[in-house]
């Protein structure tokens, strides 16, 4: 078995990067190109659709080719989509072309998620899955911070260099990201292991259709009906506050004080999110994985529930103070990012827990699809709500809705031994 350190970090960085480009970097770009928060929430919300419906084609990942093949092929397609966005940004049809190519990238990324998560479960045993869950989450979130922080900051530097030629500078940035992703494709073409269990199934279309039906039936009959309903609600609602905040926190940090925002420059945004916030995220993800591996998931459920919700109060504080002190803003982001990195561990592990058994790759894909639906629908409405009530009231509403996460987590049943080192 090849050392997981040689491929888990880069694989999950490659999994997270196109996701944050679609759901994180695209809103910033569209905001700078003149779209309102209502438009941002709606359009970028639709771009999340492939992650929601990916279970519909996940059996083909199980039954056609190998998961390794799907990983490297989708990485190449993502790189090509990035180059296409870069090429079309300076044109008159930039919005239509970029939306289409972002959607292609989202489709390829969702397919990559299915194959990468299945590959992870095939190559690693249960204990190593638990041990590396903090690492995979950390590098996934590192890609998120890289997109939201470093790339946004770099866009700001390019805009200063080229005197606010917005479309041109975004084009240059996407050419650079395309080059990075092609490098990741080349690396994984060489470094990914070739596990014996990763084999192409010899199946006909009829067998695939039967497998699809059986896969869905088995997914929804793992537990009794009432318990299954709780699981589905948990996957949908655990990140409900995050779903509302996801896009609006980016615009809040960067829109001017006259619009209720903090008015950070792209460089300041990148500094706060890409340095201090990154440290908090790394610590939260790694510590969460270590503690769950030692004590099991059930032991740390409630600390993680608190961690993923209560730190959102920092946005209420910032909306009242509208401070321009970059140290204060960075500290708030550190607290929020640490909590999210720590709290997200329980969701990832519960999806692994629920997906055990036959069709584990497809069942994990269904779990993530339901979880993304829980992000997509509130996110599409978040811009409209914020434009109606303003940032301050919006963040107060989000804090009140943190109770949803607490309620649904209280109903969850977890095996006390899951995740513990054996």
N, C-alpha and C positions, 0 to 999 in steps of 0.2 A: 504493500500500500504506500503510495506516494505521500510524503508529509503534507498534511492539510494546509500548513502555513504557506506552501508554495502556490496554492491555487484558491483557497477559500477567500482571502482578503481581496484579491483582484477580481474574482468572479462576482462577488457581491458589490464591489465598487462599480463594475460594469453593469450589474443589474440595477443599481440605484441611479446611475448617471442619466440614462435616457428618461427615467421617470421624473427626475427633478428638472430636466430640461423642458419637458412637456408641462408639468404642473407647477414648477417654481420659476424657472428662468423665462419662460414664455410670457407669464403675466407681467413681469418687469419690462420686458421688451415691448409688449403691446401697450403698457401704460405709458412708456416713453414715446410711443408712436401715436398717442392721443386717445386711446379708448378709456371709457369710464369704468368705475368699479363694478357697476351692474353688468356691463358688457364683458368685463374680465371674468367675473364669476361664472356667467352663462357659457361663454365660448370655451374657456379652459376646463369647465366642468364636463362639457361634451367630449373633450379630448380624453377624459378618463374612461370612456365607455369600453375600449378594448380590455382594460383590466377587469371590468365588471363581468363581461360576457366570455372571458377566456375559457371557462370550464366547458363551453360548447365545443371547442376544438382540442381540449386537453387530451382526449383519448387517442387522437392521432399522434400525439407526442409519445404516448405509451406504446402504440401499436405500429408506428411507421418510423423507419430509420432508428438511430440511437439518440439518446439525450445529448450526448457529446456533439453529434452532428448538428442537431438543432441549435445548440448553444453557439457554435462558431459561425453557422450560416446566418443566424439572426444578428449577431454582432456585425457581420459584414453589411447586412441590409441597413442596420442603424447608421453605420458610418456613411453609407451612400445617401441616406435621407438627410443627414446633417450637411453633407456637401451640397445637396440640392437646395436646402434652405439658404445656405450662404450664397449660392448663385442667384437665387430669385429675389433676395431682400432689396436690392437697389432698383427693382423693376416696378412698373405701375401696378402690376397684379400681385404685389408682395403679400397682401393679406390672404387672398384666396390660395395662393401657392403655398405659403407657409403653413396655413391651417391644414391643407391636404397632406403635406409632407410630415407635419407633426403627428397627424393621424396615422400615417404609414409607420412612423417611428414608434408610436404608441402600440400599434398592432404587433410589430416586431419585438418590442420590449416585453409586452405581455406574454408572447410566445417564449421569449427568452426566460422569463420568470418561471414558467411552468417547467421547462427543461432543466434550468439551473437548480430549482428546489428539489426536483425529482432526483437529479444527479447527486445532490447533497445527501439525500436520504439513502440512496443506494450505496454510495461510497463509504459513508460513516455509520458506525453502529450507534445505538441509542445514547450511550454515555458520551461519545464524541460529539454527537449532535447537540446534546445539552452543553457540553464544554465549549463548543465553538459557536453556540447561538449568540453569545455576547459579541464575539469577534465579527460574525457575519452581519449582525445588526449595526455594529460600530462602523464597519466599512461601507455598509449601505448608507448609513446616515452621514458618513464622511463624504460620500458622493453628493448627498443633499446639501451639506454645508459648502462643498466645493462649488456646486451650481449656484446656490443662493448667495454665497459670500465671495469667493475668489473670482468667479466669472463675472459677477455683477460689478465688482470692484475693477476688474480688468476692462470691462465695457466703459466704466467711467473714465479710466485713464486714457483709453483710445479716443473717447469723445473730447477730452481736453486736447489731445495731440492733433486731432483732425477737426477741431473747432466746431463741435456739436453736429457733425454730419451723422445723424443718428442711424439711418439705414445702412450707410457705408460701414460704420464701425461695428454694427451687429453682424454684418456680412463677414468682416474680417474675423470676428470672434468665432463664428460658426465654422469657418474654414479651419481654424485652430482646433476646435473640439472634434471635428471630423478626423483630423490627423491623429489626435489622441485615441479615438475609438478604433481606428484602423490598427494602431499599435497594440491595443488590448486584444484585438482579434488575432493578430499574429502571435502574441505571447500565449494565448490560450490554445491556439492551434498546436502548439508545441508542448505546453506544460500540463494541460488537463490530463488526469489519469484515464486509463481505459479499463474500467472495472468489468469483470466477467459477466456481472448481472445486467450490464447495459447492452442489451441485444435487441435487434429488430425482430418484432413478432411477425410470423408468417400468417397474415390474416387477410381475408377478403373484405370487400365493402360491407357485405351482409354481416360478417362477424364483427366488424367495427361498429355497425349500428346496434347490434345486440349487446356488444360490450358497453356502448354509451348508455343504453337503457339500464343495463345491470349496474353500471357504475353509479348512476343517479339513485337507483332504488337502494343500493347498499349504503350510499351516503346518508340518506334520510331515514334509514332504519337501523343505524348503529345503536341508538338508544331508544327508549320508549318515547312516544309522541310528545309528551309534555316536556321531557328533558331536551329533546331535539329542538323544540321551539325556543327554549331558553338559550341553547347554544347558538341558534341562528340570530336571536336578538342580541346576544353578546357580541357576535362578530359584526353586526350592523352598528351597534351603539357604543361599544367600548371607547371608540375615538370620536364620539359625537362632538365634543367641544373642539377638538383638533380640526374636524371637518369644517367647522364654521370659521376657525381662525386661519386656516392654512394660507389662503390667498390674501385675506384682509390685513394680516400682520405685515406682509411685505409692502403693501401700499401704504399702510399706516406709518411705517418707518421712513418712507421716502417722500410721501406727499407733503406739501408745505404746511406750516402752522395755520395759515388761513383756511385750509381745508380740514383742519383737525389733526394733521399728522405731525411727525417730528421733524420733517424736512432734512433728513440725512442725505448727504451726497452718495453716489454709488460707491465711492471709495470708503466713506465712513460705514456704510451698510456692510461692505465687504469685510472691513476690519472687525466690526462688532460680531457679525455672524461667522466669519471665517477664522477667527482666532480664539477669543474668549468663549464664544458659543461652542466652538469645536471642542475645546478642552472639556467643557461641561458634558457634551454629548459623549465623548470618548469615555470619560469616567463613569457616567451613568450606564452606558451599554456594557462595558467590561465588568463593572461591579455587579450589575444585575445577573449576567451570565454566570459569574463565579458563585454568587450566593445561591442561585437556583440549583446549580450543579452540586453544591454541598448539601443543601437542606431540602431540595424539592420545590416544585412550583407552588404548592398549596401554602407552604410556610410564608412565602413572600407575596402572596396575592394582594393583601390589603395595603402594605407599604407601597407596592407598585401602583395600585389604583390611586392612592393619594398623590403619588409622584407625578402621574400623567395628567392630573386635573388641577390640583390646588396651585401649582406654580403659575398657572395662567393669570393669576391675580396681578402679575407684574404689568400686564397690558392696561389694566384699569388704572394702576398707579401712574404709568407713563402718560396715559390719556389725560389725567388731571394735571400733571406737572408740566407736560410738554417740554421736558428738559432737553437742552442741546448738549449736555455734558456727556461726552462719548463714553467716559468711564462708568457713569451711572447706567447708561443704556446697556453697555456691555455686561455689567453685573447682572442686570435683569435678564438678559438673554442667556447668561450662564446658568442661572437658576432654572429658567424654563427649559433649556435644552438638556440639562442634567436630569431633570424630572422626566422629560419625554424619553430620553435614552434608557433610563432605569425602568420606567413603567411599560414601555413598548415590549420588553422582554416577555412579559406574561402573555401577551397576545400571540406572539410568534410561537412560544412553546405550547400554548393551548391548541393552536392550529396543527402543530406537529402531533400532539397528543390525540386529537380527534381524528387525524388522518391515518393512524396506524392500521395495519392490516392490508387486505387486498385493495388494489387501486390507490395506493398511498399517494402517488404523484397527482392523479386526477382529483382525489379528494382534497389534497392540500390546495390545488388550484381553485376548487370550488370555495374553500374557506377564504382564500385571499380575494376571490371575486366578490363574495358577499361583503367582505370587509371594505373593499374599494367602493362598493355601492353605498355603504355607509358614509364614505368620504365624498362621493360624487354628488349625491342629491342635496345634502345641506350646503355643500360648496357652491352649487349652482345658484342657490338662493342667497348666499351670504352677502354678495355685493349689493343686491337689492335691499336687503334688511339694513345694511350699513348706510346706504345712501338715504334711506328713509329716516333713520334715527341718529346718525352720526357715530363716530368711533367710540366715544365715551359710553353712551348708552348701549351700544352694540356689545362692548366688552363686558359690561355688567350683566347683560342678558346671557352671554356665554357662561359666565361664572355661575349663574343660577342653573343653567342646563348641565353643569357638571354633576348634578344630582342624578342624572340619567345613568351615568357611568357607575355610580355607587349602587344604584338600585339593581341594575342588571348583573353586576358582579356578585351581589349578595345571593343571587339565585343559582349561581354556577356550582356544579359538583366537580371536584377534582380528585383524582387518585393521589393520596399523600406521598406515595413512593415515586411518582413520575418525575423524572429529571435527576433523581439522586444518583450519586456515584455508587456503583455496585461492586 
